[in-house]
Amino acid sequence: MQPVQLSLMPDLDPAPPTDLLGSLPSNDASEAITTLAGMIARAAKPLIAEAGDE
């Protein structure tokens, strides 16, 4: 077995975020954004209803 050095310090130079939307064709990107917006709206709907009860 090889010894391993563990560190709790975060990486000082994290990897840059990947450009997912740039890699999709424009139609697929639009569909992905629309789907994500719908999912967020459905998830927030109960929270909005609860806020109206106050």
C-alpha positions in Angstrom: 0.0 0.0 0.0 1.3 3.5 -0.9 1.1 6.3 1.8 -1.2 9.1 0.9 -0.9 12.7 2.1 -4.3 14.3 2.7 -4.9 18.0 2.9 -7.9 20.0 4.1 -6.7 23.1 2.4 -8.7 24.0 -0.8 -6.9 24.0 -4.1 -5.5 27.5 -4.7 -5.9 27.2 -8.4 -9.3 25.5 -9.1 -10.1 24.2 -12.5 -12.1 26.7 -14.6 -15.8 25.9 -15.1 -16.6 24.1 -18.2 -18.6 25.9 -20.9 -21.5 23.5 -21.2 -23.9 25.9 -23.0 -21.2 26.8 -25.5 -20.7 23.2 -26.4 -24.4 22.6 -27.2 -26.1 23.5 -30.5 -28.3 26.6 -30.0 -31.6 24.6 -30.3 -30.4 22.2 -27.6 -29.2 25.0 -25.4 -32.6 26.8 -25.6 -34.4 23.5 -24.8 -32.1 22.9 -21.8 -32.7 26.4 -20.5 -36.4 26.1 -20.9 -36.5 22.7 -19.2 -34.4 24.0 -16.3 -36.6 27.1 -15.9 -39.7 24.9 -15.8 -38.1 22.6 -13.1 -37.1 25.6 -11.0 -40.6 27.1 -11.3 -42.3 23.8 -10.3 -39.9 23.5 -7.3 -40.6 27.1 -6.2 -44.4 26.8 -6.5 -44.9 25.4 -3.0 -42.6 28.0 -1.5 -44.6 30.8 -3.1 -47.9 29.4 -1.8 -46.5 29.2 1.7 -45.3 32.8 1.5 -48.8 33.9 0.6 -50.2 32.3 3.8 -48.4 34.7 6.0 
